[in-house]
Amino acid sequence: MLLIEEPEANLHPKLQSKLAELFMVAYKKYPLMFLIETHSEYLIRKLQYLTAEKAINTEDIRIYYLNDSKNVAEKEEQVKEIKILEDGSLSEEFGPGFFDETINLKLELLKLKNLQKN
């Protein structure tokens, strides 16, 4: 097993997504299991794409999301498994602030732009 912590650190977003391809090739070529800790939306999105493209099997990927202990709803686990389905979609959403942060910032910028015009 190879443990890798934040392989995306200091990488351009396009290279972060290329990491998914690198890990996939290494997984198929060598008898290795990877445990990757990441905050990279690009890496995860590329894994979704590779799954939908059938380059990697759904059962070969496991995502474990660690919820902020302050945001865990009653009857919800702090650590939840999220699967990448055959079409590349996720079995459930990540917690707040992961995939939605870019959209939230874009909306806030649009609001500011509109306020500045008035």
N, CA, C and O atoms as CSV, one atom per row, in Angstrom:
chain,resi,resn,atom,element,x,y,z
A,1,MET,N,N,0.851,-1.174,0.000
A,1,MET,CA,C,0.000,0.000,0.000
A,1,MET,C,C,0.893,1.233,0.000
A,1,MET,O,O,1.888,1.308,0.721
A,2,LEU,N,N,0.507,2.195,-0.832
A,2,LEU,CA,C,1.236,3.449,-0.936
A,2,LEU,C,C,0.346,4.563,-0.404
A,2,LEU,O,O,-0.738,4.804,-0.936
A,3,LEU,N,N,0.795,5.237,0.637
A,3,LEU,CA,C,0.051,6.344,1.239
A,3,LEU,C,C,0.598,7.651,0.691
A,3,LEU,O,O,1.805,7.892,0.737
A,4,ILE,N,N,-0.288,8.496,0.171
A,4,ILE,CA,C,0.132,9.759,-0.421
A,4,ILE,C,C,-0.736,10.874,0.156
A,4,ILE,O,O,-1.964,10.826,0.086
A,5,GLU,N,N,-0.074,11.873,0.724
A,5,GLU,CA,C,-0.795,12.988,1.324
A,5,GLU,C,C,-0.721,14.203,0.406
A,5,GLU,O,O,0.363,14.678,0.067
A,6,GLU,N,N,-1.876,14.690,0.017
A,6,GLU,CA,C,-2.034,15.884,-0.803
A,6,GLU,C,C,-1.053,15.952,-1.978
A,6,GLU,O,O,-0.217,16.854,-2.035
A,7,PRO,N,N,-1.151,15.002,-2.913
A,7,PRO,CA,C,-0.226,15.018,-4.052
A,7,PRO,C,C,-0.418,16.243,-4.939
A,7,PRO,O,O,0.447,16.561,-5.755
A,8,GLU,N,N,-1.540,16.927,-4.786
A,8,GLU,CA,C,-1.835,18.089,-5.619
A,8,GLU,C,C,-1.141,19.360,-5.164
A,8,GLU,O,O,-1.193,20.373,-5.862
A,9,ALA,N,N,-0.494,19.325,-4.009
A,9,ALA,CA,C,0.124,20.524,-3.450
A,9,ALA,C,C,1.066,21.170,-4.467
A,9,ALA,O,O,1.947,20.518,-5.026
A,10,ASN,N,N,0.857,22.452,-4.688
A,10,ASN,CA,C,1.680,23.278,-5.581
A,10,ASN,C,C,1.587,22.886,-7.049
A,10,ASN,O,O,2.451,23.276,-7.835
A,11,LEU,N,N,0.576,22.133,-7.444
A,11,LEU,CA,C,0.406,21.762,-8.843
A,11,LEU,C,C,-0.683,22.600,-9.500
A,11,LEU,O,O,-1.682,22.953,-8.874
A,12,HIS,N,N,-0.471,22.906,-10.753
A,12,HIS,CA,C,-1.461,23.579,-11.579
A,12,HIS,C,C,-2.714,22.685,-11.642
A,12,HIS,O,O,-2.580,21.461,-11.640
A,13,PRO,N,N,-3.914,23.258,-11.697
A,13,PRO,CA,C,-5.130,22.436,-11.744
A,13,PRO,C,C,-5.127,21.359,-12.831
A,13,PRO,O,O,-5.588,20.243,-12.590
A,14,LYS,N,N,-4.619,21.676,-14.016
A,14,LYS,CA,C,-4.593,20.669,-15.078
A,14,LYS,C,C,-3.707,19.483,-14.688
A,14,LYS,O,O,-4.039,18.334,-14.978
A,15,LEU,N,N,-2.594,19.763,-14.039
A,15,LEU,CA,C,-1.710,18.680,-13.595
A,15,LEU,C,C,-2.334,17.894,-12.455
A,15,LEU,O,O,-2.074,16.699,-12.313
A,16,GLN,N,N,-3.158,18.549,-11.637
A,16,GLN,CA,C,-3.864,17.830,-10.581
A,16,GLN,C,C,-4.774,16.771,-11.189
A,16,GLN,O,O,-4.855,15.654,-10.677
A,17,SER,N,N,-5.454,17.111,-12.270
A,17,SER,CA,C,-6.327,16.123,-12.902
A,17,SER,C,C,-5.511,15.021,-13.566
A,17,SER,O,O,-5.956,13.874,-13.626
A,18,LYS,N,N,-4.330,15.351,-14.061
A,18,LYS,CA,C,-3.452,14.344,-14.674
A,18,LYS,C,C,-2.976,13.323,-13.642
A,18,LYS,O,O,-2.654,12.188,-13.993
A,19,LEU,N,N,-2.931,13.725,-12.372
A,19,LEU,CA,C,-2.544,12.785,-11.309
A,19,LEU,C,C,-3.468,11.567,-11.298
A,19,LEU,O,O,-3.020,10.446,-11.055
A,20,ALA,N,N,-4.742,11.786,-11.557
A,20,ALA,CA,C,-5.697,10.677,-11.581
A,20,ALA,C,C,-5.287,9.653,-12.633
A,20,ALA,O,O,-5.351,8.447,-12.395
A,21,GLU,N,N,-4.871,10.135,-13.783
A,21,GLU,CA,C,-4.411,9.229,-14.840
A,21,GLU,C,C,-3.154,8.488,-14.408
A,21,GLU,O,O,-3.030,7.285,-14.636
A,22,LEU,N,N,-2.234,9.195,-13.790
A,22,LEU,CA,C,-0.992,8.578,-13.312
A,22,LEU,C,C,-1.284,7.476,-12.296
A,22,LEU,O,O,-0.721,6.385,-12.381
A,23,PHE,N,N,-2.153,7.758,-11.347
A,23,PHE,CA,C,-2.496,6.758,-10.334
A,23,PHE,C,C,-3.208,5.569,-10.960
A,23,PHE,O,O,-2.978,4.429,-10.559
A,24,MET,N,N,-4.073,5.822,-11.942
A,24,MET,CA,C,-4.790,4.746,-12.606
A,24,MET,C,C,-3.817,3.821,-13.345
A,24,MET,O,O,-3.929,2.599,-13.248
A,25,VAL,N,N,-2.875,4.396,-14.076
A,25,VAL,CA,C,-1.893,3.595,-14.814
A,25,VAL,C,C,-1.039,2.779,-13.844
A,25,VAL,O,O,-0.797,1.594,-14.071
A,26,ALA,N,N,-0.589,3.409,-12.772
A,26,ALA,CA,C,0.234,2.701,-11.784
A,26,ALA,C,C,-0.552,1.581,-11.113
A,26,ALA,O,O,-0.008,0.507,-10.859
A,27,TYR,N,N,-1.830,1.826,-10.823
A,27,TYR,CA,C,-2.680,0.813,-10.200
A,27,TYR,C,C,-2.836,-0.399,-11.109
A,27,TYR,O,O,-2.808,-1.540,-10.649
A,28,LYS,N,N,-3.000,-0.141,-12.401
A,28,LYS,CA,C,-3.182,-1.244,-13.349
A,28,LYS,C,C,-1.878,-1.989,-13.643
A,28,LYS,O,O,-1.895,-3.186,-13.928
A,29,LYS,N,N,-0.760,-1.283,-13.575
A,29,LYS,CA,C,0.519,-1.885,-13.946
A,29,LYS,C,C,1.211,-2.611,-12.785
A,29,LYS,O,O,1.876,-3.627,-12.987
A,30,TYR,N,N,1.049,-2.086,-11.592
A,30,TYR,CA,C,1.747,-2.633,-10.428
A,30,TYR,C,C,0.737,-3.128,-9.388
A,30,TYR,O,O,-0.371,-2.601,-9.291
A,31,PRO,N,N,1.122,-4.126,-8.628
A,31,PRO,CA,C,0.205,-4.623,-7.589
A,31,PRO,C,C,0.221,-3.710,-6.359
A,31,PRO,O,O,0.640,-4.113,-5.274
A,32,LEU,N,N,-0.246,-2.470,-6.554
A,32,LEU,CA,C,-0.260,-1.483,-5.478
A,32,LEU,C,C,-1.679,-1.061,-5.149
A,32,LEU,O,O,-2.551,-1.020,-6.017
A,33,MET,N,N,-1.891,-0.754,-3.901
A,33,MET,CA,C,-3.124,-0.118,-3.478
A,33,MET,C,C,-2.720,1.282,-3.025
A,33,MET,O,O,-1.743,1.444,-2.293
A,34,PHE,N,N,-3.461,2.280,-3.453
A,34,PHE,CA,C,-3.166,3.658,-3.088
A,34,PHE,C,C,-4.164,4.157,-2.054
A,34,PHE,O,O,-5.366,3.916,-2.165
A,35,LEU,N,N,-3.655,4.849,-1.058
A,35,LEU,CA,C,-4.486,5.590,-0.117
A,35,LEU,C,C,-4.052,7.036,-0.272
A,35,LEU,O,O,-2.951,7.416,0.128
A,36,ILE,N,N,-4.939,7.844,-0.863
A,36,ILE,CA,C,-4.595,9.218,-1.223
A,36,ILE,C,C,-5.471,10.180,-0.438
A,36,ILE,O,O,-6.698,10.113,-0.508
A,37,GLU,N,N,-4.847,11.062,0.297
A,37,GLU,CA,C,-5.568,12.105,1.015
A,37,GLU,C,C,-5.473,13.351,0.148
A,37,GLU,O,O,-4.374,13.802,-0.176
A,38,THR,N,N,-6.622,13.912,-0.232
A,38,THR,CA,C,-6.623,15.056,-1.139
A,38,THR,C,C,-7.744,16.030,-0.827
A,38,THR,O,O,-8.762,15.671,-0.235
A,39,HIS,N,N,-7.531,17.264,-1.238
A,39,HIS,CA,C,-8.575,18.283,-1.228
A,39,HIS,C,C,-8.814,18.764,-2.659
A,39,HIS,O,O,-9.442,19.803,-2.865
A,40,SER,N,N,-8.327,18.030,-3.629
A,40,SER,CA,C,-8.361,18.459,-5.022
A,40,SER,C,C,-9.649,18.051,-5.730
A,40,SER,O,O,-9.900,16.869,-5.970
A,41,GLU,N,N,-10.446,19.041,-6.053
A,41,GLU,CA,C,-11.643,18.794,-6.848
A,41,GLU,C,C,-11.256,18.258,-8.222
A,41,GLU,O,O,-11.960,17.419,-8.784
A,42,TYR,N,N,-10.143,18.737,-8.762
A,42,TYR,CA,C,-9.708,18.324,-10.098
A,42,TYR,C,C,-9.345,16.849,-10.145
A,42,TYR,O,O,-9.674,16.159,-11.109
A,43,LEU,N,N,-8.683,16.370,-9.134
A,43,LEU,CA,C,-8.312,14.958,-9.061
A,43,LEU,C,C,-9.565,14.082,-8.982
A,43,LEU,O,O,-9.675,13.076,-9.683
A,44,ILE,N,N,-10.490,14.469,-8.135
A,44,ILE,CA,C,-11.717,13.683,-7.982
A,44,ILE,C,C,-12.573,13.748,-9.240
A,44,ILE,O,O,-13.114,12.732,-9.677
A,45,ARG,N,N,-12.700,14.932,-9.822
A,45,ARG,CA,C,-13.495,15.058,-11.051
A,45,ARG,C,C,-12.902,14.214,-12.178
A,45,ARG,O,O,-13.643,13.632,-12.971
A,46,LYS,N,N,-11.572,14.142,-12.256
A,46,LYS,CA,C,-10.952,13.321,-13.293
A,46,LYS,C,C,-11.212,11.844,-13.038
A,46,LYS,O,O,-11.431,11.085,-13.982
A,47,LEU,N,N,-11.193,11.425,-11.780
A,47,LEU,CA,C,-11.544,10.038,-11.460
A,47,LEU,C,C,-12.985,9.735,-11.860
A,47,LEU,O,O,-13.279,8.634,-12.327
A,48,GLN,N,N,-13.879,10.697,-11.683
A,48,GLN,CA,C,-15.256,10.523,-12.123
A,48,GLN,C,C,-15.301,10.338,-13.639
A,48,GLN,O,O,-15.991,9.451,-14.143
A,49,TYR,N,N,-14.570,11.171,-14.353
A,49,TYR,CA,C,-14.531,11.085,-15.809
A,49,TYR,C,C,-13.964,9.744,-16.266
A,49,TYR,O,O,-14.527,9.105,-17.155
A,50,LEU,N,N,-12.861,9.316,-15.669
A,50,LEU,CA,C,-12.232,8.047,-16.054
A,50,LEU,C,C,-13.159,6.868,-15.770
A,50,LEU,O,O,-13.151,5.877,-16.500
A,51,THR,N,N,-13.949,6.974,-14.721
A,51,THR,CA,C,-14.917,5.928,-14.410
A,51,THR,C,C,-16.024,5.900,-15.463
A,51,THR,O,O,-16.391,4.832,-15.954
A,52,ALA,N,N,-16.548,7.061,-15.806
A,52,ALA,CA,C,-17.599,7.137,-16.825
A,52,ALA,C,C,-17.089,6.670,-18.180
A,52,ALA,O,O,-17.840,6.095,-18.967
A,53,GLU,N,N,-15.827,6.916,-18.448
A,53,GLU,CA,C,-15.207,6.512,-19.706
A,53,GLU,C,C,-14.862,5.020,-19.726
A,53,GLU,O,O,-14.438,4.486,-20.751
A,54,LYS,N,N,-15.049,4.358,-18.582
A,54,LYS,CA,C,-14.772,2.926,-18.406
A,54,LYS,C,C,-13.277,2.610,-18.408
A,54,LYS,O,O,-12.874,1.478,-18.676
A,55,ALA,N,N,-12.462,3.617,-18.109
A,55,ALA,CA,C,-11.016,3.405,-18.006
A,55,ALA,C,C,-10.662,2.785,-16.657
A,55,ALA,O,O,-9.600,2.182,-16.501
A,56,ILE,N,N,-11.561,2.939,-15.683
A,56,ILE,CA,C,-11.356,2.352,-14.362
A,56,ILE,C,C,-12.717,1.888,-13.846
A,56,ILE,O,O,-13.741,2.505,-14.139
A,57,ASN,N,N,-12.722,0.816,-13.087
A,57,ASN,CA,C,-13.965,0.235,-12.568
A,57,ASN,C,C,-14.408,0.927,-11.287
A,57,ASN,O,O,-13.592,1.388,-10.489
A,58,THR,N,N,-15.709,0.986,-11.116
A,58,THR,CA,C,-16.256,1.624,-9.915
A,58,THR,C,C,-15.780,0.939,-8.635
A,58,THR,O,O,-15.575,1.600,-7.616
A,59,GLU,N,N,-15.606,-0.368,-8.684
A,59,GLU,CA,C,-15.189,-1.077,-7.472
A,59,GLU,C,C,-13.710,-0.890,-7.139
A,59,GLU,O,O,-13.253,-1.318,-6.079
A,60,ASP,N,N,-12.963,-0.252,-8.039
A,60,ASP,CA,C,-11.542,-0.006,-7.793
A,60,ASP,C,C,-11.287,1.318,-7.088
A,60,ASP,O,O,-10.144,1.634,-6.757
A,61,ILE,N,N,-12.335,2.090,-6.857
A,61,ILE,CA,C,-12.181,3.407,-6.229
A,61,ILE,C,C,-13.082,3.491,-5.008
A,61,ILE,O,O,-14.250,3.105,-5.059
A,62,ARG,N,N,-12.542,3.989,-3.928
A,62,ARG,CA,C,-13.321,4.263,-2.717
A,62,ARG,C,C,-12.978,5.674,-2.276
A,62,ARG,O,O,-11.805,6.029,-2.162
A,63,ILE,N,N,-13.994,6.468,-2.033
A,63,ILE,CA,C,-13.796,7.813,-1.503
A,63,ILE,C,C,-14.393,7.843,-0.105
A,63,ILE,O,O,-15.540,7.447,0.103
A,64,TYR,N,N,-13.611,8.313,0.836
A,64,TYR,CA,C,-14.102,8.491,2.196
A,64,TYR,C,C,-14.014,9.973,2.524
A,64,TYR,O,O,-12.935,10.566,2.510
A,65,TYR,N,N,-15.151,10.550,2.814
A,65,TYR,CA,C,-15.228,11.975,3.102
A,65,TYR,C,C,-15.346,12.166,4.605
A,65,TYR,O,O,-16.188,11.550,5.259
A,66,LEU,N,N,-14.498,13.017,5.139
A,66,LEU,CA,C,-14.500,13.318,6.570
A,66,LEU,C,C,-15.277,14.607,6.787
A,66,LEU,O,O,-14.804,15.693,6.452
A,67,ASN,N,N,-16.468,14.480,7.347
A,67,ASN,CA,C,-17.292,15.648,7.662
A,67,ASN,C,C,-16.681,16.413,8.829
A,67,ASN,O,O,-16.121,15.826,9.755
A,68,ASP,N,N,-16.800,17.712,8.763
A,68,ASP,CA,C,-16.428,18.548,9.891
A,68,ASP,C,C,-17.321,18.147,11.060
A,68,ASP,O,O,-18.542,18.081,10.914
A,69,SER,N,N,-16.730,17.883,12.202
A,69,SER,CA,C,-17.517,17.397,13.347
A,69,SER,C,C,-18.623,18.376,13.741
A,69,SER,O,O,-19.613,17.968,14.347
A,70,LYS,N,N,-18.472,19.660,13.408
A,70,LYS,CA,C,-19.492,20.663,13.718
A,70,LYS,C,C,-20.675,20.600,12.751
A,70,LYS,O,O,-21.749,21.125,13.044
A,71,ASN,N,N,-20.473,19.957,11.596
A,71,ASN,CA,C,-21.519,19.921,10.572
A,71,ASN,C,C,-22.132,18.542,10.375
A,71,ASN,O,O,-22.829,18.314,9.386
A,72,VAL,N,N,-21.888,17.631,11.288
A,72,VAL,CA,C,-22.436,16.291,11.152
A,72,VAL,C,C,-23.866,16.283,11.699
A,72,VAL,O,O,-24.106,16.574,12.871
A,73,ALA,N,N,-24.795,15.946,10.823
A,73,ALA,CA,C,-26.199,15.888,11.231
A,73,ALA,C,C,-26.425,14.690,12.141
A,73,ALA,O,O,-25.653,13.731,12.147
A,74,GLU,N,N,-27.502,14.773,12.907
A,74,GLU,CA,C,-27.857,13.657,13.773
A,74,GLU,C,C,-28.081,12.413,12.913
A,74,GLU,O,O,-28.677,12.501,11.840
A,75,LYS,N,N,-27.619,11.285,13.369
A,75,LYS,CA,C,-27.710,9.999,12.675
A,75,LYS,C,C,-26.822,9.922,11.434
A,75,LYS,O,O,-26.952,8.989,10.642
A,76,GLU,N,N,-25.924,10.887,11.256
A,76,GLU,CA,C,-24.988,10.849,10.139
A,76,GLU,C,C,-23.597,10.534,10.685
A,76,GLU,O,O,-23.214,11.009,11.754
A,77,GLU,N,N,-22.861,9.738,9.945
A,77,GLU,CA,C,-21.504,9.388,10.342
A,77,GLU,C,C,-20.550,10.536,10.015
A,77,GLU,O,O,-20.765,11.271,9.051
A,78,GLN,N,N,-19.497,10.687,10.817
A,78,GLN,CA,C,-18.515,11.716,10.510
A,78,GLN,C,C,-17.711,11.334,9.261
A,78,GLN,O,O,-17.335,12.200,8.470
A,79,VAL,N,N,-17.452,10.042,9.094
A,79,VAL,CA,C,-16.762,9.564,7.897
A,79,VAL,C,C,-17.791,8.827,7.054
A,79,VAL,O,O,-18.426,7.877,7.512
A,80,LYS,N,N,-17.946,9.280,5.805
A,80,LYS,CA,C,-18.910,8.608,4.941
A,80,LYS,C,C,-18.234,8.185,3.642
A,80,LYS,O,O,-17.348,8.863,3.122
A,81,GLU,N,N,-18.680,7.049,3.144
A,81,GLU,CA,C,-18.170,6.562,1.872
A,81,GLU,C,C,-19.024,7.137,0.748
A,81,GLU,O,O,-20.254,7.095,0.796
A,82,ILE,N,N,-18.350,7.670,-0.257
A,82,ILE,CA,C,-19.011,8.195,-1.441
A,82,ILE,C,C,-18.486,7.386,-2.617
A,82,ILE,O,O,-17.276,7.296,-2.827
A,83,LYS,N,N,-19.383,6.807,-3.371
A,83,LYS,CA,C,-18.972,5.975,-4.500
A,83,LYS,C,C,-19.067,6.771,-5.796
A,83,LYS,O,O,-19.922,7.643,-5.955
A,84,ILE,N,N,-18.164,6.443,-6.715
A,84,ILE,CA,C,-18.281,6.965,-8.070
A,84,ILE,C,C,-19.062,5.910,-8.848
A,84,ILE,O,O,-18.623,4.768,-8.980
A,85,LEU,N,N,-20.220,6.306,-9.358
A,85,LEU,CA,C,-21.088,5.391,-10.078
A,85,LEU,C,C,-20.620,5.223,-11.523
A,85,LEU,O,O,-19.770,5.976,-11.999
A,86,GLU,N,N,-21.174,4.241,-12.208
A,86,GLU,CA,C,-20.732,3.909,-13.568
A,86,GLU,C,C,-20.800,5.087,-14.533
A,86,GLU,O,O,-19.991,5.175,-15.456
A,87,ASP,N,N,-21.749,5.985,-14.333
A,87,ASP,CA,C,-21.866,7.143,-15.228
A,87,ASP,C,C,-20.983,8.303,-14.791
A,87,ASP,O,O,-21.020,9.377,-15.392
A,88,GLY,N,N,-20.185,8.087,-13.740
A,88,GLY,CA,C,-19.283,9.123,-13.250
A,88,GLY,C,C,-19.871,10.005,-12.174
A,88,GLY,O,O,-19.157,10.810,-11.576
A,89,SER,N,N,-21.151,9.869,-11.916
A,89,SER,CA,C,-21.762,10.677,-10.861
A,89,SER,C,C,-21.385,10.102,-9.495
A,89,SER,O,O,-20.869,8.989,-9.390
A,90,LEU,N,N,-21.650,10.876,-8.472
A,90,LEU,CA,C,-21.329,10.460,-7.108
A,90,LEU,C,C,-22.570,9.920,-6.425
A,90,LEU,O,O,-23.679,10.390,-6.683
A,91,SER,N,N,-22.392,8.937,-5.558
A,91,SER,CA,C,-23.520,8.331,-4.858
A,91,SER,C,C,-24.180,9.315,-3.894
A,91,SER,O,O,-25.364,9.186,-3.586
A,92,GLU,N,N,-23.423,10.282,-3.427
A,92,GLU,CA,C,-23.976,11.355,-2.602
A,92,GLU,C,C,-23.027,12.533,-2.635
A,92,GLU,O,O,-21.884,12.415,-3.074
A,93,GLU,N,N,-23.503,13.651,-2.173
A,93,GLU,CA,C,-22.728,14.885,-2.247
A,93,GLU,C,C,-21.659,14.948,-1.160
A,93,GLU,O,O,-21.791,14.350,-0.092
A,94,PHE,N,N,-20.615,15.678,-1.461
A,94,PHE,CA,C,-19.617,16.002,-0.450
A,94,PHE,C,C,-20.225,17.036,0.479
A,94,PHE,O,O,-21.275,17.605,0.178
A,95,GLY,N,N,-19.583,17.277,1.589
A,95,GLY,CA,C,-20.078,18.273,2.531
A,95,GLY,C,C,-19.920,19.681,1.986
A,95,GLY,O,O,-19.298,19.879,0.942
A,96,PRO,N,N,-20.478,20.655,2.685
A,96,PRO,CA,C,-20.415,22.042,2.217
A,96,PRO,C,C,-18.973,22.540,2.146
A,96,PRO,O,O,-18.139,22.233,2.998
A,97,GLY,N,N,-18.712,23.325,1.091
A,97,GLY,CA,C,-17.394,23.929,0.953
A,97,GLY,C,C,-16.428,23.164,0.084
A,97,GLY,O,O,-15.290,23.601,-0.085
A,98,PHE,N,N,-16.836,22.034,-0.478
A,98,PHE,CA,C,-15.914,21.271,-1.318
A,98,PHE,C,C,-16.178,21.606,-2.788
A,98,PHE,O,O,-15.512,22.483,-3.338
A,99,PHE,N,N,-17.115,20.941,-3.427
A,99,PHE,CA,C,-17.399,21.215,-4.831
A,99,PHE,C,C,-18.163,22.530,-5.010
A,99,PHE,O,O,-18.067,23.162,-6.062
A,100,ASP,N,N,-18.907,22.937,-4.010
A,100,ASP,CA,C,-19.762,24.113,-4.161
A,100,ASP,C,C,-19.038,25.436,-3.935
A,100,ASP,O,O,-19.606,26.491,-4.218
A,101,GLU,N,N,-17.831,25.417,-3.446
A,101,GLU,CA,C,-17.131,26.656,-3.110
A,101,GLU,C,C,-16.897,27.540,-4.330
A,101,GLU,O,O,-17.078,28.754,-4.246
A,102,THR,N,N,-16.501,26.965,-5.454
A,102,THR,CA,C,-16.277,27.748,-6.668
A,102,THR,C,C,-17.565,28.414,-7.126
A,102,THR,O,O,-17.567,29.593,-7.479
A,103,ILE,N,N,-18.649,27.671,-7.120
A,103,ILE,CA,C,-19.944,28.228,-7.535
A,103,ILE,C,C,-20.359,29.357,-6.596
A,103,ILE,O,O,-20.816,30.407,-7.048
A,104,ASN,N,N,-20.201,29.143,-5.296
A,104,ASN,CA,C,-20.566,30.172,-4.322
A,104,ASN,C,C,-19.762,31.456,-4.544
A,104,ASN,O,O,-20.312,32.555,-4.487
A,105,LEU,N,N,-18.466,31.310,-4.797
A,105,LEU,CA,C,-17.638,32.487,-5.032
A,105,LEU,C,C,-18.030,33.203,-6.326
A,105,LEU,O,O,-18.036,34.434,-6.371
A,106,LYS,N,N,-18.353,32.455,-7.366
A,106,LYS,CA,C,-18.799,33.072,-8.623
A,106,LYS,C,C,-20.078,33.868,-8.410
A,106,LYS,O,O,-20.212,34.983,-8.916
A,107,LEU,N,N,-21.013,33.302,-7.666
A,107,LEU,CA,C,-22.269,34.005,-7.383
A,107,LEU,C,C,-22.019,35.289,-6.596
A,107,LEU,O,O,-22.616,36.325,-6.885
A,108,GLU,N,N,-21.147,35.219,-5.613
A,108,GLU,CA,C,-20.825,36.404,-4.814
A,108,GLU,C,C,-20.156,37.481,-5.670
A,108,GLU,O,O,-20.423,38.669,-5.492
A,109,LEU,N,N,-19.291,37.070,-6.595
A,109,LEU,CA,C,-18.648,38.029,-7.497
A,109,LEU,C,C,-19.683,38.705,-8.403
A,109,LEU,O,O,-19.617,39.911,-8.640
A,110,LEU,N,N,-20.635,37.918,-8.903
A,110,LEU,CA,C,-21.696,38.491,-9.737
A,110,LEU,C,C,-22.531,39.504,-8.952
A,110,LEU,O,O,-22.890,40.560,-9.473
A,111,LYS,N,N,-22.834,39.175,-7.705
A,111,LYS,CA,C,-23.593,40.105,-6.863
A,111,LYS,C,C,-22.821,41.405,-6.662
A,111,LYS,O,O,-23.390,42.493,-6.752
A,112,LEU,N,N,-21.516,41.284,-6.389
A,112,LEU,CA,C,-20.691,42.477,-6.206
A,112,LEU,C,C,-20.631,43.309,-7.482
A,112,LEU,O,O,-20.712,44.537,-7.435
A,113,LYS,N,N,-20.490,42.646,-8.604
A,113,LYS,CA,C,-20.444,43.335,-9.895
A,113,LYS,C,C,-21.733,44.119,-10.126
A,113,LYS,O,O,-21.700,45.276,-10.546
A,114,ASN,N,N,-22.861,43.483,-9.850
A,114,ASN,CA,C,-24.146,44.153,-10.024
A,114,ASN,C,C,-24.305,45.327,-9.080
A,114,ASN,O,O,-24.852,46.359,-9.470
A,115,LEU,N,N,-23.840,45.196,-7.848
A,115,LEU,CA,C,-23.901,46.298,-6.898
A,115,LEU,C,C,-23.030,47.468,-7.341
A,115,LEU,O,O,-23.404,48.629,-7.178
A,116,GLN,N,N,-21.875,47.154,-7.898
A,116,GLN,CA,C,-20.944,48.198,-8.335
A,116,GLN,C,C,-21.478,48.959,-9.545
A,116,GLN,O,O,-21.158,50.134,-9.730
A,117,LYS,N,N,-22.292,48.296,-10.370
A,117,LYS,CA,C,-22.894,48.953,-11.542
A,117,LYS,C,C,-23.961,49.959,-11.128
A,117,LYS,O,O,-24.190,50.951,-11.820
A,118,ASN,N,N,-24.604,49.705,-10.013
A,118,ASN,CA,C,-25.725,50.566,-9.566
A,118,ASN,C,C,-25.247,51.730,-8.781
A,118,ASN,O,O,-26.053,52.546,-8.334
